Amino acid sequence: MRIIKNVRHIGIVVSNINKSLNFFQNILGFKIYNNQIEKGKFISKILNKKDCNVNTIKLIAPDESMIELLCFKKKNIKKNIKKNINIDSFGITHISFTVFDINKVYKILKNEKIKFLSKPVISSDKKVKVVFCKVFDNYFFELVETLK
């Protein structure tokens, strides 16, 4: 029995919605699909958070896959940021994007002060070139270029 239709979106809790939106929209090229403030009984109930107030922005990639940025309105979000997420930590650790020109993307993100674990590297089977980076809210991106 098939129960999953598709992956709907990937949610990312961010500390600065404007900085994150700029990054995904102006640097990575995502387009805004929906931008709203969610508060009240429904969102508080489904997230089990009293008096929940969250800015959610759904962004669409060129292939129509979607990510959702969530910025919760609370006094001190910094204390919720996990300090010790590593690429080998248990749980969800990274989001992978296929890119057209990994060297160009690497250079653009380096100029944006994004930290990389290495320079782009060609895989052992020579089919892809890959690099991982850690972005400002302490999660990882994997960037992959398919080689001919």
Secondary structure, DSSP 4 states (H G I P E B T S, - for coil): ---------EEEE-S-HHHHHIIIIIIS--EEEEEEEEESHHHHHHHT-TT-EEEEEEEE-TTS-EEEEEEE--S-GGGGS-S---TTSSS--EEEEE-S-HHHHHHHHHHTT-EESSS-EE-TTSSEEEEEEE-TTS-EEEEEEE--
